[in-house]
Amino acid sequence: MNEATGGDATTAPSLVASPQMVDEVAHELQALLSAGNYDAVKALLQPVQPVDIAEAIGSLPRTLQALGFRLLSKDEAIEVYEYLDPAVQQSLLDKLRSNEVLELVEEMSPDDRVRLFDELPAKVVRRLFTQLSASERRITAQLLGYEQETAGRLMTTEFIDLKEFHTAAQALAIVRQRAPDTETIYSLYVTDGERHLTGILSLRDLVTADPADPIGDVMTRDVVSVRTDTDQEEVARAIQRYDFLAVPVVDLEQRLVGIVTVDDVIDVIEQEATRDLYAAGAVQAGDEDDYFQSNLFIVARRRVVWLAVLVVANGLTTEVIAKNDVVLQQVVLLAAFIPLLIGTGGNVGAQSSTVVIRGLSTQRIQALGPMKAVFREAMAGALLGLLMLLLVVPFAWWRGEGPLVGAAVGISLMAITTLAATAGAALPLLFDRMGLDPALMSAPFITTATDVAGVLIYLRTAAWLLQHMNS
């Protein structure tokens, strides 16, 4: 996507729209299109940002989307198209004429074009790919050749590279010439004759440099870069850590092949966060962006697997209760506190797993250390158990008309919360050490495991207390 601009001096200033304003624009746009008042549509959309226009067009009925899109100028249409949801993009491709589609796809940024191709049917991609110009076809093939969710697949090849022997004046002339066709001009990269990345230069440093100074004397040689096979999450962390607007991407020979810009990283962060949230909720999400537009049977299929596993696992809880029916027959009131104990354990375990998974995602947990993190959560679980004990035990003692139920609940509560917090912290760390996604160690899994262990601890504790009180 292109850098955000505030509009030129000859047009009305762009508006920063709230969700309510976008809804109002969408409603007015639909009314004007239905009435055939196309001049008013152009006036309505003129001060609106491309991303807001895309949202407004995306909310229109399918029959009006192509009409609204055609009323945009060529340059505006290309930028708006890059912001549209994949489903709307594909729908427009079906409705626009072949020459309009080809022109649209040809003018897209390479990284946005590749993301579009990832969403389209293979037959459509092959047809569009063969119709691209030779240069755009070569760039697109290069990006499609990298693994998905890597820096190579995420990057754009639209950047400005300079040579060390260029003077500041020559470099500024190059920037002016190439700026309209590049993703960003705020970070400029310096390469040698074989395209090896040798330095980086900010636009500020270039503008303030003496016009006669060679770039080699002004640039920074200590360059932070990522490789084409670097995972997109690592790319996002690099940009976040160093406050970059863009990070250079090099191949195995350290040759500069592209850059990843901050706007693309924001999309990655949202995608990864959504994926982790779905995994934590035991939802097998395919394409997170179209989840709420998916067929209900597909939604159910994604979610039923974990639910089936949980049903089987909860059968273990039933078996534990059945194996300890003698103590329940002797003190029926013990059964009344089972939901409280297993619910508390499940919630504590889910909380611990959530904070640990988030800590792994942000790499904050590495500073503390895995063992200290587990110990910290275990102590937190014990403290939570103690606080709950002060609240629950007096009631259990009073309700049970004696110490048995109160003591069983108190001891079990401390053990269950400590165990749940320890498991909730340790299991995601174990998954991470094994090279698996820690989010797969989801809250429902930990909840079920602590349910089984909690019931077993509670009933065995009650049986032990009952035996000693009767002896």
Backbone torsions as a table, in degrees:
resi	resn	phi	psi	omega
1	MET	NA	152.9	-178.8
2	ASN	-79.3	161.6	178.1
3	GLU	-65.0	143.3	178.8
4	ALA	-69.2	133.3	177.1
5	THR	-127.4	158.5	-177.0
6	GLY	-91.1	13.2	-177.7
7	GLY	89.5	155.3	-179.2
8	ASP	-87.0	175.4	-172.5
9	ALA	-72.4	-13.4	-175.3
10	THR	-93.8	-6.1	-178.7
11	THR	-117.7	166.9	177.6
12	ALA	-65.1	146.8	-179.1
13	PRO	-64.7	144.0	178.9
14	SER	-71.9	145.9	-179.2
15	LEU	-98.1	140.6	170.0
16	VAL	-89.5	105.9	-168.8
17	ALA	-91.8	138.7	170.8
18	SER	-83.2	165.5	177.1
19	PRO	-55.9	-36.4	179.4
20	GLN	-65.7	-39.7	179.0
21	MET	-65.9	-39.0	178.2
22	VAL	-63.5	-41.0	177.1
23	ASP	-61.2	-41.0	179.5
24	GLU	-64.7	-42.0	178.0
25	VAL	-62.2	-42.3	-179.2
26	ALA	-63.2	-43.7	179.8
27	HIS	-64.9	-43.9	-180.0
28	GLU	-67.7	-38.0	178.4
29	LEU	-61.2	-44.7	179.7
30	GLN	-62.4	-41.4	-179.6
31	ALA	-65.4	-42.4	-178.9
32	LEU	-68.4	-39.6	178.4
33	LEU	-66.3	-40.4	179.1
34	SER	-64.3	-33.1	-179.6
35	ALA	-85.2	-7.6	-180.0
36	GLY	76.0	19.4	-179.3
37	ASN	-90.6	78.8	-171.2
38	TYR	-74.3	-32.0	176.5
39	ASP	-63.8	-38.9	178.9
40	ALA	-67.9	-32.4	176.8
41	VAL	-62.7	-45.8	-180.0
42	LYS	-62.6	-40.9	178.7
43	ALA	-66.5	-36.3	179.9
44	LEU	-65.3	-41.5	-173.7
45	LEU	-86.7	-12.8	-174.5
46	GLN	-57.1	-45.5	-177.7
47	PRO	-88.5	5.4	-173.4
48	VAL	-93.8	139.3	178.8
49	GLN	-65.4	147.3	-178.8
50	PRO	-54.6	-39.9	-179.2
51	VAL	-64.8	-34.2	178.3
52	ASP	-75.5	-34.0	174.6
53	ILE	-63.2	-42.0	179.3
54	ALA	-60.6	-41.9	179.3
55	GLU	-66.3	-39.9	179.4
56	ALA	-65.2	-45.0	178.8
57	ILE	-65.3	-39.0	179.7
58	GLY	-63.3	-26.1	-179.7
59	SER	-86.5	-5.9	179.9
60	LEU	-74.5	157.7	170.1
61	PRO	-59.0	148.7	-176.6
62	ARG	-53.9	-33.0	-177.0
63	THR	-69.0	-22.4	-177.7
64	LEU	-102.4	-12.9	-175.8
65	GLN	-61.7	-48.9	-178.7
66	ALA	-64.7	-37.1	179.5
67	LEU	-64.3	-47.4	178.6
68	GLY	-62.6	-38.5	-178.8
69	PHE	-67.3	-37.5	-177.8
70	ARG	-67.3	-21.4	-178.5
71	LEU	-79.9	-7.1	178.1
72	LEU	-80.2	151.6	174.0
73	SER	-67.7	165.4	-175.6
74	LYS	-59.3	-51.8	-178.1
75	ASP	-63.6	-40.5	-179.3
76	GLU	-68.2	-37.8	-179.5
77	ALA	-63.1	-41.0	179.6
78	ILE	-62.5	-44.5	-178.6
79	GLU	-69.4	-41.7	179.2
80	VAL	-63.4	-39.5	-177.3
81	TYR	-60.2	-35.9	-178.7
82	GLU	-66.6	-21.7	-179.5
83	TYR	-91.8	-12.1	-175.8
84	LEU	-70.3	152.7	174.2
85	ASP	-63.5	149.1	-178.4
86	PRO	-54.5	-37.9	-179.2
87	ALA	-64.7	-39.0	178.8
88	VAL	-71.0	-39.1	177.0
89	GLN	-57.6	-46.0	-178.6
90	GLN	-67.0	-38.2	178.5
91	SER	-62.8	-41.2	178.8
92	LEU	-66.0	-37.1	177.4
93	LEU	-60.4	-34.4	179.8
94	ASP	-72.0	-28.3	-173.6
95	LYS	-95.4	-27.5	-178.4
96	LEU	-78.2	157.2	177.6
97	ARG	-70.5	157.1	-175.0
98	SER	-56.5	-43.6	-179.0
99	ASN	-67.5	-33.6	176.8
100	GLU	-66.9	-42.2	179.7
101	VAL	-62.8	-47.3	-177.5
102	LEU	-62.3	-43.1	179.5
103	GLU	-63.9	-39.0	179.8
104	LEU	-64.4	-49.8	-177.8
105	VAL	-68.0	-36.5	-179.6
106	GLU	-63.0	-38.0	-174.9
107	GLU	-88.0	-5.5	179.7
108	MET	-68.1	154.6	172.2
109	SER	-63.6	144.3	-176.5
110	PRO	-55.4	-41.9	-178.7
111	ASP	-67.2	-38.0	177.8
112	ASP	-70.5	-34.8	177.1
113	ARG	-63.4	-41.4	179.5
114	VAL	-65.3	-40.7	177.5
115	ARG	-64.0	-36.0	175.9
116	LEU	-64.1	-45.5	-179.8
117	PHE	-62.1	-32.8	177.8
118	ASP	-63.6	-25.7	-176.9
119	GLU	-93.3	-19.0	-174.1
120	LEU	-87.5	155.8	173.5
121	PRO	-60.3	148.3	-176.2
122	ALA	-57.6	-37.4	-178.8
123	LYS	-63.1	-42.0	179.6
124	VAL	-67.6	-41.6	179.8
125	VAL	-60.3	-45.9	180.0
126	ARG	-60.0	-41.0	-179.3
127	ARG	-66.4	-46.3	-179.5
128	LEU	-67.0	-38.8	-177.3
129	PHE	-62.1	-43.1	-178.2
130	THR	-69.4	-21.4	-178.4
131	GLN	-90.6	-6.9	178.1
132	LEU	-70.0	158.3	174.4
133	SER	-66.5	161.7	-175.2
134	ALA	-59.6	-40.8	-178.2
135	SER	-68.5	-44.5	-179.8
136	GLU	-69.6	-32.9	177.2
137	ARG	-66.3	-39.3	178.9
138	ARG	-65.2	-44.4	-179.9
139	ILE	-64.9	-42.9	-179.3
140	THR	-64.7	-42.4	178.0
141	ALA	-62.8	-36.9	178.6
142	GLN	-62.5	-46.8	-178.0
143	LEU	-69.7	-39.0	179.1
144	LEU	-67.4	-19.1	-179.8
145	GLY	-75.8	-14.4	179.0
146	TYR	-87.1	155.4	178.5
147	GLU	-63.0	148.2	176.5
148	GLN	-64.9	149.7	177.9
149	GLU	63.4	32.1	172.7
150	THR	-120.0	168.6	179.6
151	ALA	-60.7	-36.3	-179.9
152	GLY	-62.2	-37.6	-179.4
153	ARG	-78.5	-24.8	-175.7
154	LEU	-88.9	-23.2	-169.6
155	MET	-75.6	166.3	170.3
156	THR	-118.8	150.9	179.3
157	THR	-96.2	6.3	-179.4
158	GLU	-91.6	90.0	179.3
159	PHE	-144.5	168.2	179.4
160	ILE	-108.5	124.0	175.4
161	ASP	-117.9	142.4	-177.3
162	LEU	-121.5	174.3	176.4
163	LYS	-116.7	151.5	-176.2
164	GLU	-61.8	-30.4	-177.1
165	PHE	-79.7	-10.7	176.4
166	HIS	-64.7	139.0	171.9
167	THR	-80.2	165.9	178.9
168	ALA	-60.2	-38.3	178.9
169	ALA	-64.7	-43.1	177.9
170	GLN	-64.7	-40.1	-179.7
171	ALA	-64.0	-41.4	177.8
172	LEU	-62.5	-38.2	177.9
173	ALA	-64.0	-40.1	177.6
174	ILE	-64.0	-41.7	179.8
175	VAL	-62.8	-45.5	179.4
176	ARG	-60.4	-38.9	-177.1
177	GLN	-71.1	-40.1	-172.0
178	ARG	-98.7	-8.6	-175.5
179	ALA	-55.4	-41.9	-177.6
180	PRO	-62.6	-21.5	-175.1
181	ASP	-108.0	12.9	-177.4
182	THR	-117.3	158.1	-177.8
183	GLU	-71.3	-42.3	179.8
184	THR	-149.5	149.7	177.1
185	ILE	-117.2	0.7	-175.5
186	TYR	-77.6	-23.4	175.0
187	SER	-120.0	123.5	-178.2
188	LEU	-115.7	139.4	-172.6
189	TYR	-114.4	143.7	-176.6
190	VAL	-113.3	129.5	-178.8
191	THR	-129.0	159.1	176.1
192	ASP	-91.4	-168.4	-176.0
193	GLY	-64.3	-22.5	179.5
194	GLU	-103.9	18.3	176.7
195	ARG	68.9	17.3	174.0
196	HIS	-71.0	136.7	-180.0
197	LEU	-73.8	119.2	-177.1
198	THR	-116.0	-16.3	-178.8
199	GLY	-171.6	173.1	178.9
200	ILE	-138.4	149.6	-175.4
201	LEU	-142.8	129.3	176.3
202	SER	-83.7	154.9	178.5
203	LEU	-61.6	-35.2	179.0
204	ARG	-61.6	-46.6	179.7
205	ASP	-63.2	-35.7	-180.0
206	LEU	-68.1	-44.0	-177.5
207	VAL	-66.8	-35.0	-177.5
208	THR	-87.1	-7.0	-179.6
209	ALA	-74.8	154.5	174.3
210	ASP	-63.7	131.8	-176.4
211	PRO	-54.0	-26.4	-177.7
212	ALA	-89.7	-9.6	-177.9
213	ASP	-69.4	134.7	174.0
214	PRO	-71.5	149.9	-178.4
215	ILE	-59.9	-33.3	-179.0
216	GLY	-60.4	-24.3	179.8
217	ASP	-87.9	-14.6	-174.5
218	VAL	-105.7	-29.4	-172.4
219	MET	-71.7	165.5	173.8
220	THR	-100.2	125.1	-177.1
221	ARG	-86.1	-20.5	179.7
222	ASP	-84.8	92.6	-172.4
223	VAL	-105.1	130.6	172.6
224	VAL	-88.9	124.5	-179.1
225	SER	-138.6	167.7	174.4
226	VAL	-124.5	159.5	178.5
227	ARG	-93.1	163.9	-177.7
228	THR	-62.2	-26.1	-179.0
229	ASP	-96.2	8.6	177.9
230	THR	-69.3	134.4	179.4
231	ASP	-61.8	145.0	-175.6
232	GLN	-62.3	-28.9	176.3
233	GLU	-66.4	-38.3	177.6
234	GLU	-66.5	-36.4	176.7
235	VAL	-63.0	-45.5	179.4
236	ALA	-61.2	-40.9	179.7
237	ARG	-66.1	-36.2	178.9
238	ALA	-64.4	-44.9	179.5
239	ILE	-65.5	-39.0	178.6
240	GLN	-67.5	-43.0	-176.2
241	ARG	-65.0	-42.0	-174.7
242	TYR	-101.7	6.0	178.4
243	ASP	55.5	43.7	179.3
244	PHE	-82.4	152.5	164.9
245	LEU	-87.3	-23.7	177.7
246	ALA	-158.3	152.7	177.0
247	VAL	-124.7	134.0	-179.4
248	PRO	-73.6	148.4	178.9
249	VAL	-116.2	127.3	-179.0
250	VAL	-119.1	157.6	177.0
251	ASP	-90.6	-169.5	-176.2
252	LEU	-64.3	-24.1	178.9
253	GLU	-95.2	14.4	179.5
254	GLN	64.3	26.0	175.0
255	ARG	-89.1	137.1	-179.2
256	LEU	-72.8	121.5	-177.9
257	VAL	-119.6	-13.0	-179.7
258	GLY	178.3	-177.5	175.4
259	ILE	-137.7	152.6	172.2
260	VAL	-112.8	125.0	-175.6
261	THR	-97.2	161.7	-173.3
262	VAL	-64.4	-30.8	-179.4
263	ASP	-66.4	-34.3	176.9
264	ASP	-72.5	-32.8	179.3
265	VAL	-67.6	-36.1	177.4
266	ILE	-60.0	-40.1	176.6
267	ASP	-63.7	-38.4	178.6
268	VAL	-64.4	-45.1	-179.6
269	ILE	-59.9	-43.1	178.7
270	GLU	-64.8	-43.0	-179.7
271	GLN	-62.8	-46.2	-178.2
272	GLU	-68.0	-39.0	178.5
273	ALA	-64.3	-41.8	178.0
274	THR	-62.6	-43.0	179.8
275	ARG	-62.2	-42.9	179.9
276	ASP	-65.9	-38.6	178.6
277	LEU	-65.1	-41.8	177.5
278	TYR	-63.5	-42.9	179.6
279	ALA	-64.4	-39.3	179.3
280	ALA	-65.5	-26.8	177.2
281	GLY	-93.8	10.6	179.2
282	ALA	59.3	38.4	175.5
283	VAL	-108.9	121.1	178.5
284	GLN	-83.3	94.5	-177.0
285	ALA	-92.7	129.4	177.0
286	GLY	-82.8	-76.1	176.5
287	ASP	-108.7	106.9	-173.8
288	GLU	-60.5	-29.7	-174.3
289	ASP	-70.6	-28.9	-175.8
290	ASP	-109.3	19.0	-174.5
291	TYR	-58.7	-44.4	-175.9
292	PHE	-79.5	-6.6	173.0
293	GLN	-104.0	2.3	-177.5
294	SER	-74.6	156.7	175.1
295	ASN	-62.2	142.1	-176.4
296	LEU	-60.8	-33.9	178.8
297	PHE	-68.0	-35.7	176.3
298	ILE	-67.1	-41.5	177.7
299	VAL	-60.0	-46.0	-179.6
300	ALA	-64.3	-39.3	-180.0
301	ARG	-64.1	-37.6	179.5
302	ARG	-65.3	-32.0	-172.0
303	ARG	-99.3	-16.2	-172.4
304	VAL	-75.3	-25.9	-175.7
305	VAL	-61.0	-52.7	-179.7
306	TRP	-63.9	-38.2	-179.8
307	LEU	-63.0	-38.6	177.2
308	ALA	-64.3	-40.9	177.2
309	VAL	-62.4	-41.2	-179.0
310	LEU	-67.4	-35.4	177.2
311	VAL	-62.3	-44.8	178.4
312	VAL	-63.6	-43.9	-178.9
313	ALA	-64.5	-37.9	179.1
314	ASN	-68.7	-18.3	173.1
315	GLY	-61.2	-28.4	176.5
316	LEU	-65.7	-37.4	176.7
317	THR	-62.1	-41.9	177.6
318	THR	-61.5	-41.3	179.4
319	GLU	-64.9	-39.7	178.2
320	VAL	-61.5	-44.6	179.2
321	ILE	-64.4	-42.0	-179.5
322	ALA	-64.8	-36.1	-179.5
323	LYS	-70.6	-21.2	-178.7
324	ASN	-114.2	32.3	-177.0
325	ASP	-68.5	-21.1	-177.7
326	VAL	-64.0	-46.6	-179.2
327	VAL	-66.7	-33.7	177.8
328	LEU	-69.4	-34.9	176.8
329	GLN	-66.7	-33.7	-179.9
330	GLN	-74.8	-40.5	179.3
331	VAL	-130.3	89.2	-174.8
332	VAL	-61.6	-31.3	-176.5
333	LEU	-62.4	-21.5	177.3
334	LEU	-56.2	-35.6	-178.3
335	ALA	-63.4	-28.0	-176.6
336	ALA	-66.6	-25.0	-176.5
337	PHE	-97.4	-1.2	178.3
338	ILE	-61.3	-47.5	178.9
339	PRO	-59.0	-38.9	-179.8
340	LEU	-62.9	-44.8	-176.2
341	LEU	-68.5	-47.4	-177.7
342	ILE	-71.7	-31.7	175.9
343	GLY	-66.0	-42.2	177.9
344	THR	-63.4	-46.2	178.9
345	GLY	-60.7	-44.1	179.7
346	GLY	-62.9	-41.8	-179.9
347	ASN	-67.1	-42.8	179.0
348	VAL	-63.7	-43.5	178.3
349	GLY	-62.2	-41.4	179.4
350	ALA	-65.3	-39.5	178.5
351	GLN	-63.3	-45.3	-179.2
352	SER	-64.0	-43.4	179.9
353	SER	-64.7	-35.9	-179.8
354	THR	-64.0	-47.5	-177.4
355	VAL	-69.1	-34.2	179.7
356	VAL	-71.5	-43.2	178.6
357	ILE	-62.3	-40.6	177.9
358	ARG	-66.8	-39.7	177.6
359	GLY	-62.4	-37.1	176.3
360	LEU	-67.8	-39.3	-178.8
361	SER	-64.5	-40.4	-178.9
362	THR	-91.1	-3.5	-179.5
363	GLN	65.0	18.5	176.4
364	ARG	-73.7	-27.1	-175.1
365	ILE	-73.0	-22.1	-180.0
366	GLN	-64.6	-33.2	-179.8
367	ALA	-67.0	-34.8	179.4
368	LEU	-79.0	-38.7	-176.9
369	GLY	100.9	138.9	-176.1
370	PRO	-58.7	-46.3	-176.6
371	MET	-65.0	-41.3	178.4
372	LYS	-66.5	-34.8	178.5
373	ALA	-64.8	-44.0	179.0
374	VAL	-64.5	-44.9	-179.8
375	PHE	-61.9	-40.7	179.5
376	ARG	-61.7	-44.7	179.9
377	GLU	-68.1	-35.9	177.6
378	ALA	-62.6	-43.4	177.7
379	MET	-65.5	-38.2	176.9
380	ALA	-62.9	-40.6	177.8
381	GLY	-63.4	-41.6	178.3
382	ALA	-63.9	-40.3	178.9
383	LEU	-65.9	-40.6	176.3
384	LEU	-62.6	-40.0	177.9
385	GLY	-62.5	-39.3	179.1
386	LEU	-65.2	-44.0	179.1
387	LEU	-63.8	-42.1	177.2
388	MET	-65.1	-36.9	-179.7
389	LEU	-59.9	-43.5	-179.4
390	LEU	-62.3	-27.4	-178.6
391	LEU	-88.0	-41.4	-169.5
392	VAL	-88.4	-40.6	-172.8
393	VAL	-59.3	-44.7	178.3
394	PRO	-57.8	-39.8	178.4
395	PHE	-67.0	-43.0	179.5
396	ALA	-64.8	-38.4	177.9
397	TRP	-62.7	-45.4	-180.0
398	TRP	-68.2	-42.8	-177.2
399	ARG	-69.3	-32.0	-178.8
400	GLY	-86.6	-2.2	178.7
401	GLU	53.1	42.3	179.5
402	GLY	162.3	174.9	-173.9
403	PRO	-78.9	-16.9	-170.8
404	LEU	-60.1	-57.5	-176.6
405	VAL	-63.9	-43.0	179.7
406	GLY	-61.1	-44.8	179.8
407	ALA	-66.2	-42.7	179.6
408	ALA	-62.5	-43.2	179.1
409	VAL	-65.6	-44.8	-177.6
410	GLY	-62.8	-49.6	179.8
411	ILE	-62.6	-45.2	-178.0
412	SER	-65.5	-37.8	-178.5
413	LEU	-62.1	-44.5	177.9
414	MET	-62.2	-45.7	-177.7
415	ALA	-66.1	-42.7	-175.4
416	ILE	-67.5	-45.9	-178.5
417	THR	-66.1	-37.2	177.8
418	THR	-66.7	-44.9	178.9
419	LEU	-63.8	-43.5	-177.4
420	ALA	-64.3	-43.5	179.8
421	ALA	-65.3	-39.3	178.7
422	THR	-64.7	-47.1	179.6
423	ALA	-65.1	-40.6	-179.9
424	GLY	-62.2	-30.2	178.6
425	ALA	-87.6	-39.6	-172.2
426	ALA	-75.6	-39.7	-174.3
427	LEU	-65.2	-44.9	175.0
428	PRO	-61.5	-36.5	177.5
429	LEU	-64.8	-38.0	177.6
430	LEU	-64.5	-44.1	177.8
431	PHE	-60.7	-41.9	179.7
432	ASP	-64.0	-40.8	179.2
433	ARG	-64.5	-32.3	-179.7
434	MET	-80.9	-2.1	179.7
435	GLY	84.1	13.9	179.1
436	LEU	-101.4	162.5	179.1
437	ASP	-69.7	117.4	-179.7
438	PRO	-62.9	-23.1	178.8
439	ALA	-66.5	-19.8	176.7
440	LEU	-65.8	-26.2	174.6
441	MET	-78.9	70.8	-166.5
442	SER	-79.7	165.9	-179.8
443	ALA	-57.1	-42.6	178.0
444	PRO	-60.2	-37.1	179.0
445	PHE	-64.3	-49.5	-179.4
446	ILE	-64.6	-38.3	178.8
447	THR	-60.8	-44.8	-179.3
448	THR	-65.1	-42.8	179.8
449	ALA	-62.0	-42.8	179.8
450	THR	-72.1	-26.9	174.5
451	ASP	-59.9	-50.5	-178.2
452	VAL	-62.5	-49.2	-178.9
453	ALA	-64.7	-38.3	-178.3
454	GLY	-65.4	-44.1	178.9
455	VAL	-64.3	-41.7	179.1
456	LEU	-62.4	-45.9	178.8
457	ILE	-61.0	-45.0	-176.3
458	TYR	-63.2	-50.5	-176.3
459	LEU	-71.6	-35.5	177.3
460	ARG	-69.0	-36.6	176.5
461	THR	-64.7	-44.6	179.3
462	ALA	-62.6	-41.0	179.1
463	ALA	-64.4	-40.1	179.2
464	TRP	-65.4	-44.3	177.9
465	LEU	-64.4	-41.8	180.0
466	LEU	-62.9	-41.1	-179.9
467	GLN	-63.5	-42.0	-178.5
468	HIS	-75.5	-29.9	178.8
469	MET	-74.1	-27.8	-179.8
470	ASN	-88.0	-12.7	-176.8
471	SER	-88.7	NA	NA
